[in-house]
């Protein structure tokens, strides 16, 4: 079954951490500080998750080094280079 979900937010699967049956992402705010946020994930599309709740368009998520970051930590974000989609 194929469906179209307008305005879906996709994040790399590696950016999403599972914790006790829930899911979290590390967000980088405008001051480059890390916040941990609970999200609701939907379908997986290739190597990405659809995030249906808990994330707004334009928010930056940590995709590399997720295990190393802690809330309030100052980071130097760099653009994430996604792997080519496998078709």
DSSP file (Angstrom, degrees, kcal/mol; ACC not computed):
  #  RESIDUE AA STRUCTURE BP1 BP2  ACC     N-H-->O    O-->H-N    N-H-->O    O-->H-N    TCO  KAPPA ALPHA  PHI   PSI    X-CA   Y-CA   Z-CA
    1    1 A X              0   0    0      0, 0.0     2,-0.4     0, 0.0     0, 0.0   0.000 360.0 360.0 360.0 132.3    0.0    0.0    0.0
    2    2 A X        +     0   0    0      2,-0.0     2,-0.3     0, 0.0     0, 0.0  -0.927 360.0 174.1-114.8 136.7    1.3    3.4   -1.0
    3    3 A X        -     0   0    0     -2,-0.4     2,-0.5     2,-0.0     0, 0.0  -0.978  26.0-131.5-139.7 155.7    0.2    6.7    0.6
    4    4 A X        -     0   0    0     -2,-0.3     2,-0.6     2,-0.0    -2,-0.0  -0.908  15.1-167.0-106.8 130.6    1.2   10.3    0.3
    5    5 A X    >   -     0   0    0     -2,-0.5     3,-1.4     3,-0.0     2,-0.0  -0.895  17.1-143.6-119.9 100.0    1.7   12.2    3.5
    6    6 A X  T 3  S+     0   0    0     -2,-0.6    -2,-0.0     1,-0.3     0, 0.0  -0.346  81.3   9.9 -63.1 137.8    1.9   15.9    2.8
    7    7 A X  T 3  S+     0   0    0      1,-0.2    -1,-0.3    -2,-0.0     2,-0.1   0.693  85.5 170.2  69.8  19.6    4.4   17.9    4.9
    8    8 A X    <   -     0   0    0     -3,-1.4     2,-0.6     1,-0.1    -1,-0.2  -0.380  29.7-135.7 -65.0 139.5    5.9   14.8    6.5
    9    9 A X  E     -A   51   0A   0     42,-0.6    42,-3.0    46,-0.1     2,-0.5  -0.881  21.3-165.8 -98.1 122.0    9.0   15.4    8.5
   10   10 A X  E     +A   50   0A   0     -2,-0.6     2,-0.3    40,-0.2    40,-0.2  -0.909   8.4 179.2-110.2 133.2   11.8   12.8    7.7
   11   11 A X  E     -A   49   0A   0     38,-2.1    38,-2.8    -2,-0.5     5,-0.1  -0.961  40.3 -91.7-128.1 149.9   14.8   12.4    9.9
   12   12 A X  E >   -A   48   0A   0     -2,-0.3     3,-2.0    36,-0.2     4,-0.4  -0.322  32.9-126.0 -58.6 139.9   17.7    9.9    9.5
   13   13 A X  G >  S+     0   0    0     34,-3.0     3,-1.4     1,-0.3    -1,-0.1   0.847 110.1  61.8 -55.5 -36.0   17.1    6.7   11.3
   14   14 A X  G 3  S+     0   0    0     33,-0.4    -1,-0.3     1,-0.3    52,-0.2   0.671  95.8  61.4 -67.1 -16.3   20.4    7.1   13.1
   15   15 A X  G <  S+     0   0    0     -3,-2.0    11,-0.5    10,-0.0     2,-0.5   0.618  91.0  80.9 -83.0 -13.3   19.1   10.4   14.7
   16   16 A X  E <   -C   25   0B   0     -3,-1.4     2,-0.4    -4,-0.4     9,-0.2  -0.827  63.4-163.5-101.8 126.7   16.3    8.6   16.5
   17   17 A X  E     -C   24   0B   0      7,-3.0     7,-2.6    -2,-0.5     2,-0.5  -0.893  11.8-141.0-107.8 137.0   17.0    6.8   19.8
   18   18 A X  E     +C   23   0B   0     -2,-0.4     2,-0.4     5,-0.2     5,-0.2  -0.840  23.6 176.4 -96.2 131.2   14.7    4.2   21.2
   19   19 A X  E >   -C   22   0B   0      3,-2.8     3,-2.1    -2,-0.5    -2,-0.0  -0.933  66.2 -28.0-140.0 113.1   14.3    4.3   25.0
   20   20 A X  T 3  S-     0   0    0     -2,-0.4     3,-0.1     1,-0.3    -1,-0.1   0.881 126.2 -45.7  49.5  47.2   11.9    2.1   27.0
   21   21 A X  T 3  S+     0   0    0      1,-0.3    -1,-0.3     0, 0.0     2,-0.2   0.390 124.3  95.2  82.2  -4.4    9.5    1.8   24.1
   22   22 A X  E <   -C   19   0B   0     -3,-2.1    -3,-2.8    18,-0.0     2,-0.4  -0.629  67.7-125.9-111.1 174.7    9.6    5.5   23.2
   23   23 A X  E     -CD  18  39B   0     16,-0.7    16,-2.4    -5,-0.2     2,-0.3  -0.945  22.3-176.0-126.0 144.1   11.6    7.5   20.8
   24   24 A X  E     -CD  17  38B   0     -7,-2.6    -7,-3.0    -2,-0.4     2,-0.3  -0.959   8.2-165.4-136.0 152.6   13.8   10.6   21.2
   25   25 A X  E     -CD  16  37B   0     12,-2.4    12,-2.9    -2,-0.3     2,-0.6  -0.965  24.3-124.0-130.9 153.6   15.9   12.9   19.1
   26   26 A X  E     - D   0  36B   0    -11,-0.5    36,-2.6    36,-0.4     2,-0.4  -0.877  29.6-158.6 -95.9 124.7   18.6   15.4   20.1
   27   27 A X  E     -ED  61  35B   0      8,-3.6     8,-2.5    -2,-0.6     2,-0.6  -0.820   9.1-145.2-105.2 141.8   17.7   18.9   18.9
   28   28 A X  E     -ED  60  34B   0     32,-2.6    32,-0.7    -2,-0.4     6,-0.2  -0.943  21.7-153.0-106.6 120.2   20.2   21.7   18.4
   29   29 A X    >   -     0   0    0      4,-2.7     3,-2.0    -2,-0.6     6,-0.0  -0.116  36.5 -84.3 -84.1-175.5   18.6   25.1   19.2
   30   30 A X  T 3  S+     0   0    0      1,-0.3    -1,-0.1     2,-0.1    -2,-0.0   0.673 130.3  52.5 -64.8 -18.8   19.6   28.6   17.9
   31   31 A X  T 3  S-     0   0    0      2,-0.1    -1,-0.3     0, 0.0     3,-0.1   0.240 119.8-109.9 -98.1  11.3   22.4   28.9   20.4
   32   32 A X  S <  S+     0   0    0     -3,-2.0    43,-2.9     1,-0.3     2,-0.3   0.778  72.7 141.4  63.2  30.2   23.8   25.5   19.3
   33   33 A X  B     -F   74   0C   0     41,-0.2    -4,-2.7    43,-0.0     2,-0.3  -0.799  50.7-119.7-100.5 147.2   22.8   23.9   22.6
   34   34 A X  E     -D   28   0B   0     39,-2.1    38,-3.5    -2,-0.3     2,-0.4  -0.666  28.3-179.8 -89.1 136.2   21.4   20.4   22.7
   35   35 A X  E     -D   27   0B   0     -8,-2.5    -8,-3.6    -2,-0.3     2,-0.5  -0.984  21.8-136.4-127.6 143.3   18.0   19.5   23.9
   36   36 A X  E     -D   26   0B   0     -2,-0.4     2,-0.4   -10,-0.2   -10,-0.2  -0.871  26.6-174.2-100.5 131.8   16.6   16.0   24.1
   37   37 A X  E     -D   25   0B   0    -12,-2.9   -12,-2.4    -2,-0.5     2,-0.3  -0.980  24.4-127.2-132.4 138.9   13.0   15.6   22.9
   38   38 A X  E     -D   24   0B   0     -2,-0.4     2,-0.3   -14,-0.2   -14,-0.3  -0.649  35.1-176.4 -78.5 135.4   10.5   12.8   22.8
   39   39 A X  E     -D   23   0B   0    -16,-2.4   -16,-0.7    -2,-0.3     2,-0.5  -0.886  26.8-126.8-129.9 161.6    9.0   12.2   19.4
   40   40 A X  E     -B   53   0A   0     13,-2.6    12,-2.3    -2,-0.3    13,-1.3  -0.955  28.7-155.7-107.9 122.7    6.3   10.0   17.8
   41   41 A X  E     -B   51   0A   0     -2,-0.5    10,-0.2    10,-0.2     3,-0.1  -0.712  12.5-178.0-100.2 151.0    7.6    8.1   14.8
   42   42 A X  E     -     0   0A   0      8,-3.6    -1,-0.1     1,-0.4     9,-0.1   0.157  51.8  -9.6-111.5-128.9    5.5    6.8   12.0
   43   43 A X  E     -     0   0A   0      6,-0.1     7,-2.6     1,-0.1     2,-0.5  -0.280  63.2-122.4 -71.6 157.4    6.6    4.8    9.0
   44   44 A X  E     -B   49   0A   0      5,-0.2     2,-0.6    -3,-0.1     5,-0.2  -0.878  20.4-164.1 -99.1 135.1   10.1    4.2    8.0
   45   45 A X  E >   -B   48   0A   0      3,-3.2     3,-1.7    -2,-0.5     2,-0.4  -0.918  60.6 -57.6-121.6 102.3   11.0    5.4    4.5
   46   46 A X  T 3  S-     0   0    0     -2,-0.6    39,-0.0     1,-0.3    41,-0.0  -0.502 122.6 -16.0  62.5-120.6   14.3    3.8    3.4
   47   47 A X  T 3  S+     0   0    0     -2,-0.4   -34,-3.0    36,-0.1   -33,-0.4   0.103 126.0  82.5-101.7  21.5   16.9    4.9    6.0
   48   48 A X  E <   -AB  12  45A   0     -3,-1.7    -3,-3.2   -36,-0.3     2,-0.4  -0.908  66.7-137.0-126.4 153.6   14.6    7.7    7.5
   49   49 A X  E     -AB  11  44A   0    -38,-2.8   -38,-2.1    -2,-0.3     2,-0.6  -0.838  18.0-128.4-103.4 143.9   11.7    7.8    9.9
   50   50 A X  E     -A   10   0A   0     -7,-2.6    -8,-3.6    -2,-0.4     2,-0.7  -0.836  23.2-151.0 -83.3 125.3    8.6    9.9    9.5
   51   51 A X  E     +AB   9  41A   0    -42,-3.0   -42,-0.6    -2,-0.6   -10,-0.2  -0.900  18.0 178.5-101.6 114.8    8.2   11.9   12.7
   52   52 A X  E     +     0   0A   0    -12,-2.3     2,-0.3    -2,-0.7   -11,-0.2   0.643  64.8  14.9 -92.7 -16.6    4.5   12.6   13.3
   53   53 A X  E    S+ B   0  40A   0    -13,-1.3   -13,-2.6     3,-0.0    -1,-0.2  -0.983 106.1  39.9-157.5 145.5    4.8   14.5   16.5
   54   54 A X  S    S+     0   0    0     -2,-0.3     2,-0.4   -15,-0.2    -2,-0.1   0.382  94.2  80.5 102.3  -2.6    7.4   16.3   18.6
   55   55 A X        -     0   0    0    -15,-0.1     2,-0.3    -4,-0.1    -1,-0.2  -0.997  60.4-151.0-139.1 140.5    9.4   18.0   15.9
   56   56 A X    >   -     0   0    0     -2,-0.4     3,-1.9    -3,-0.1    -3,-0.0  -0.798  36.8 -88.7-109.2 153.1    8.7   21.2   13.9
   57   57 A X  T 3  S+     0   0    0     -2,-0.3     3,-0.1     1,-0.2    -1,-0.1  -0.321 113.2  23.6 -56.3 137.5    9.9   21.9   10.3
   58   58 A X  T 3  S+     0   0    0      1,-0.3    -1,-0.2    -3,-0.0     2,-0.1   0.250  86.1 133.1  90.8 -12.8   13.3   23.6   10.3
   59   59 A X    <   -     0   0    0     -3,-1.9     2,-0.5     1,-0.1    -1,-0.3  -0.474  55.2-126.4 -71.4 144.8   14.4   22.2   13.6
   60   60 A X  E     -E   28   0B   0    -32,-0.7   -32,-2.6    -2,-0.1     2,-0.3  -0.794  23.9-164.1 -97.3 129.6   17.9   20.7   13.5
   61   61 A X  E     -E   27   0B   0     -2,-0.5     2,-0.5   -34,-0.2   -34,-0.2  -0.826  24.9-112.9-111.5 152.7   18.5   17.2   14.8
   62   62 A X        +     0   0    0    -36,-2.6   -36,-0.4    -2,-0.3     3,-0.1  -0.726  37.7 166.9 -83.2 122.9   21.7   15.5   15.7
   63   63 A X        +     0   0    0     -2,-0.5     2,-0.4     1,-0.2     3,-0.2   0.637  63.2  48.5-110.3 -21.5   22.5   12.7   13.2
   64   64 A X  S    S+     0   0    0      1,-0.2    -1,-0.2     2,-0.1   -49,-0.0  -0.971 116.4  13.2-121.3 135.2   26.1   11.9   14.1
   65   65 A X  S >> S+     0   0    0     -2,-0.4     3,-1.4    -3,-0.1     4,-1.0   0.767  70.8 153.3  76.9  25.6   27.4   11.4   17.6
   66   66 A X  T 34 S+     0   0    0      1,-0.3     3,-0.4     2,-0.2    -2,-0.1   0.853  70.3  55.9 -55.7 -37.7   24.0   11.0   19.1
   67   67 A X  T 34 S+     0   0    0      1,-0.2    -1,-0.3     3,-0.0    -2,-0.0   0.722 106.2  52.2 -69.4 -20.4   25.4    8.9   21.9
   68   68 A X  T <4 S+     0   0    0     -3,-1.4    -1,-0.2     2,-0.0    -2,-0.2   0.717  89.5  90.7 -90.4 -22.3   27.9   11.6   22.9
   69   69 A X     <  -     0   0    0     -4,-1.0     2,-0.3    -3,-0.4     6,-0.0  -0.447  52.3-170.3 -82.5 150.6   25.6   14.6   23.3
   70   70 A X    >   -     0   0    0     -2,-0.1     3,-2.2   -44,-0.0   -36,-0.3  -0.944  38.8 -79.7-133.1 153.5   23.9   15.6   26.5
   71   71 A X  T 3  S+     0   0    0     -2,-0.3   -36,-0.2     1,-0.3     3,-0.1  -0.273 117.3  16.5 -54.8 134.5   21.2   18.2   27.3
   72   72 A X  T 3  S+     0   0    0    -38,-3.5    -1,-0.3     1,-0.3   -37,-0.1   0.291  90.0 141.8  86.3  -9.7   22.6   21.7   27.5
   73   73 A X    <   -     0   0    0     -3,-2.2   -39,-2.1   -39,-0.2     2,-0.4  -0.399  51.6-127.6 -66.6 139.5   25.8   20.7   25.7
   74   74 A X  B     -F   33   0C   0    -41,-0.2     2,-0.3    -3,-0.1   -41,-0.2  -0.771  34.7-177.9 -88.0 130.6   27.2   23.3   23.3
   75   75 A X        -     0   0    0    -43,-2.9     2,-0.6    -2,-0.4    -6,-0.0  -0.830  33.3-131.7-127.5 164.6   27.9   21.8   19.8
   76   76 A X        -     0   0    0     -2,-0.3    -2,-0.0     2,-0.0   -43,-0.0  -0.823  36.5-150.7-114.3  86.9   29.3   23.0   16.5
   77   77 A X        -     0   0    0     -2,-0.6     2,-0.3     1,-0.0   -15,-0.0  -0.254  15.0-173.0 -67.6 144.8   26.7   21.7   14.0
   78   78 A X        -     0   0    0      0, 0.0    -1,-0.0     0, 0.0    -2,-0.0  -0.960  36.7 -88.4-130.0 150.1   27.6   20.7   10.5
   79   79 A X        -     0   0    0     -2,-0.3     2,-0.5     1,-0.1     0, 0.0  -0.265  42.3-122.2 -58.8 143.7   25.3   19.7    7.7
   80   80 A X        -     0   0    0      1,-0.0     2,-0.9    -3,-0.0    -1,-0.1  -0.762  14.1-147.6 -89.8 128.8   24.5   16.0    7.5
   81   81 A X        -     0   0    0     -2,-0.5     3,-0.1     3,-0.0     2,-0.0  -0.849  20.2-147.2 -97.0 104.2   25.4   14.3    4.2
   82   82 A X        -     0   0    0     -2,-0.9     2,-0.1     1,-0.1     3,-0.1  -0.328  19.8-106.0 -69.3 151.3   22.8   11.6    3.8
   83   83 A X        -     0   0    0      1,-0.1   -36,-0.1   -36,-0.1    -1,-0.1  -0.474  48.9 -88.5 -71.6 149.1   23.6    8.3    2.1
   84   84 A X        -     0   0    0     -2,-0.1    -1,-0.1     1,-0.1     2,-0.1  -0.300  51.1-101.1 -58.1 142.4   22.3    8.0   -1.4
   85   85 A X        -     0   0    0     -3,-0.1     2,-0.6     1,-0.1    -1,-0.1  -0.404  30.4-131.4 -66.4 138.2   18.8    6.5   -1.5
   86   86 A X              0   0    0      1,-0.1    -1,-0.1    -2,-0.1   -39,-0.0  -0.814 360.0 360.0 -92.3 126.2   18.7    2.8   -2.4
   87   87 A X              0   0    0     -2,-0.6    -1,-0.1   -41,-0.0    -2,-0.0   0.400 360.0 360.0-110.9 360.0   16.1    2.1   -5.0
